[in-house]
Every structure is written in structure tokens, then in C-alpha cells.
Amino acid sequence: MTNFQFKYYSKTLFVFPLLGLFFIRAFDGFTRLILHIYANEEVLWNGFDNLSEPLWIVVLWLVHLAITFLVGMVLMTLSENNRKVSISFASIMTLHSVFNWLRLVRSDDGQVMLPMSLEQAWDSDLIPFLIYVLIGIAGCTLSYQLSKANSTALIINSKSTR
């Protein structure tokens, strides 16, 4: 692998998706702070089960979908509609969410307590994290599909003008 290929692939597969993840995390934190001020929630930072109003959870998920979609579109623009960037971005977001969930549910003795019922799954934030991951993957997929459709339309328009 040449030096140029290494730089291109490292930038495309690691640097851009990591920057996208950091942007999403920063904006997610900003959204939580705004909701903390607006909704007057005392414990908003420790998980979804502490929110008293389910509407705030939906707002967080919609913001996550919108930001994931927008960041995915920026990544598609930077990488010239590269499918690998979208897969890498979704994978990094998924691994980050799984790591956060595992860190959140660790008990005092260091073992992970697996939920046995839907209520326990919600209280341990397993279901919200899974929905969060699915929304992130949906945002990546939507941005890739829209970018692909846009590039296809540009190719068709360029052929028709010749």
C-alpha cells in the first residue's frame, strides 16, 4: 500500500467517522443541556430511565436522527459518496453506544447484570440504547441513500446535456 493510499484510507475510514462521532456526541450533550434547562430535569445525564416525560426521550432521539443524517451527508460529501465511510461511521457509533451501555450497567462487583424483563431492560437503558443505535444506523443509511440518489441524478443529468 502506498503512502497516498494509506493516508486516504485512514482519513476516510477512521478520521472522518471519528470526527462525525465527536460532533454527534457534542451536539447530543448540548441538546441534553438545553432540555435540562427547559424541562427542569434534575438527573438528565445518567440515562433515559430518569426522564419523567417520555416526550423528552423522543426529542432526544429525533435530534439524534437529524444530526446523524446531517453528519452522514457531510461525510458523504467529504469522501465523495463512499459506502465504506457510512459503514465505518455506523460501526463506530454502535461500538461507542455498546461501550457506554456496558459502562452504565456494571454492578459493584464488575459483572454486567443482564435484564430479564422489558421493565428491567428499560430501567437498565438497554432498550433506549438499542433504539439509539438503530436510529443512528437509520440516519447513516438515509444519508448514504440520499447521497447515492443525488450522485446518480447528477450522472444522468450530465449524460443528457451532452
N, C-alpha and C positions, 0 to 999 in steps of 0.2 A: 504494500500500500504506500503510495507516495505521500509526501508531506501535505500536499494540497488536499488529497482525498481524506487524510486523517483529520485535518482541520475542518473540512466541510462536514464530514460525518459527526465529529464530536460536537460541532456547533449545532448541527441540525438535530441530532438525536438526544443530546444531553443539555446543552446550554440553553437553547430556546425553550424546551419544555420546562426546565427548572425555573427560568425567569417567569414563564407563564404561571407556574405553581406559586411562586413567591408573590406575584401580583394578585392572584386569586386569594391567597391567604391574607394579604394585607387588606384587600377590599372587603373580605369576609369579616375581618376584625373591625374594620371601620363601620360596617353595617351593624354588627353586634353592638358597637359602642353607641351608635345612633339609636338603635332600639332600646338599649339600656337607659338612655336619657329619656326617650319618648315614652316608652312603656313603663318606666319606673320599676323595672325588674331588678331585684337585688342580686340574684345569682344567675346571671346570664352566661357566664363564661365557662361553667362547669358541665355543660351538656344540655341536651334537648329536654330531658325529663324535668328539669327545674323550671321550665317556662310554664306559666299558669294559663296562658292563652294559646291555643293551637294555631291561631291566625299568625302569630309571630313566627312560628316554625315554617309555615307556608311562605311567609315573606322572605325568610332566610333562604329557603330552597329556590324560590323564584329569582332572587338576586344571584344565587349561585349559578343557576341555569343561564341567566343573561350574561354574567361575567365570563363563565366558561365558554359560551358561544362567542363572545367578542374576543376573548384572548385566543380562542381557536382560529378565528378569522385572521387575526394579526399574525399568528404563527403560520397559517397557510399562505399569507401574503409574503412573509419573510422567506419561507422555504420554497416558494414557487409551487404551491399545491402538492406538497409531498405527503403521501399517505403514512409514511413511517413516522413523521412528526406527530401526526394525530394519534397514532397508536402509542407512541412513546409518551406523549402528554397524558393520555388517559391512563396508561400504566403507572406513571409517576404519581398521579393524583390518587389512584386506587391504593397503591402501596402506602402512601402517606396517610390516607384515611384509615387503613387497616392498622398501621402502626399507632395512630392516635387512639383508636378504639382499644387496642390491646393495652396501651399505657393507661387508659382511663379505667378499665375494668380489673386491673390487677388487685388482688386482695392483699392483706397484710403479710401473708406468708409467701407472696410472689407467684402464686398459682393463678391461672386465669379461671374464673368461675363462669362456666357456660350457662346461659339462661335455658330454663326448661319450659317456660310458657310464654305466651305472647306478652303478657304484662311484664314479666321479668326481662324479656327481650327489649321492650320499650324502655323500661327503667334502667337497663344497663346500656342504653343508647345503641344497641345492635341494629335495630330496625331503622332508626334515623340515619345511622352511618351508612347502612346499605342503600337507603333511598338517596342519600347524599352522593354516594359513589355512582349509582345508576343515573342520577341527574347529570353528574359530571361527564359520564360516558355519552349520554344523550347530547349534551352540549358539544362535545368533541365531534360526534357523528354528524350532527346538524351543520356544524361549521365546515367539516370536510365535504359533505354533500353539496352545500351551497357553493363552496369554492370550486368544486368539480363542475357543477352545473354552469357556473359563471365562466370558467375557462372553456368549457365545451361550446357555450354560446359565442364566446369571442372567436374561437376557431371557425365556427360555422359562418359568422359574420365576415371574417377576413377572407374566407373562400368565396363567399357570394359577391364581394366587392371586386374581386379580380376579374 
